Amino acid sequence: MLSVQMLVINDHPWARLVVVGWLLMAAATVAGAWLAARGHGSREVSLGAAAGALLVIAGLHLLPDAWSAARVARIWPPAVLGVAMGSFAVSGLAARRGCSCGTESTHINGRGTAIAFAVHRFLEGSALAVTGSVIVAAALAIHALAEGIAAGTLLGRESRRRVGVWLAAMCLSPAVGAATAGAWLVPVTVTPLLLAAAAGVLAQAARMSLRVVHGTSNGSRTTPRTAAALLATAAVTLIATRAMG
């Protein structure tokens, strides 16, 4: 089970992991935008892989940890599910505009997408700081690649300077979220609820990935390549999660 003792970010035992995780997210974002600009890579595969990893982490790693921690902290366990659902909904509202990425849409707002992703990734950075998990950091990096591809595609008509500004905002927002989450001491009784909130954020990130696939494919169903990537990554993530306890 994840530790139920949270410290100030400067003394956080996972402080280096949070920084490395953020750097990976930033690098993956830029790489995704670069791939989108050159038309290389497969969006369906990267988005499916991100969704598979995030779903396993949220549903089979963070939520069980939050449930167990709630029992230890003498919190009504079903409250964990309520917080996760609320976090899922709030994160979805923050990212709603960033999901209008269908290639057939004539009203795509690339700037709105970048802003929505920046707000959403603020929450992802908070989740990274709260969990301090290698698995979460890796999954968010994969997801960041997918977001970079989506944002790079929608910002394709902008000038290089403006694209750079929006990508910088997307890259910096997780760091701000992580710093905000780690700036205060968090009581043990609150930690299970924070873990549940992080699970909701990651589950919403997985949903976003699949919605982008539906928007960029010819139909509204998940493609075979996306499904294969989702299942394969979910299986690998599950094995890694079990191995790391």
Buried (B, 14 or more C-beta within 10 A) or exposed (E): EBBBEBBEBEEBEBBEBBBBBBBBBBBBBBBBBBBBBEEEBBBBBBBBBBBBBBBBBBBBBBBBBBBBBBEEBEBEEEBBBEBBBBBBEBBBEBBBBBBBBBEEEEEBBBBBBBBBBBBBBBBBBBBBBBBBBBBBBBBBBBBBBBBBBBBBBBBBEBEEEBBBBBBBBBBBBBBBBBBBBBEEEBEBBBBBBBBBBBBBBBBBBBBBBBBBBBBBBEEEEBBEBBBBBBEBBBEBBBEBBEEEE
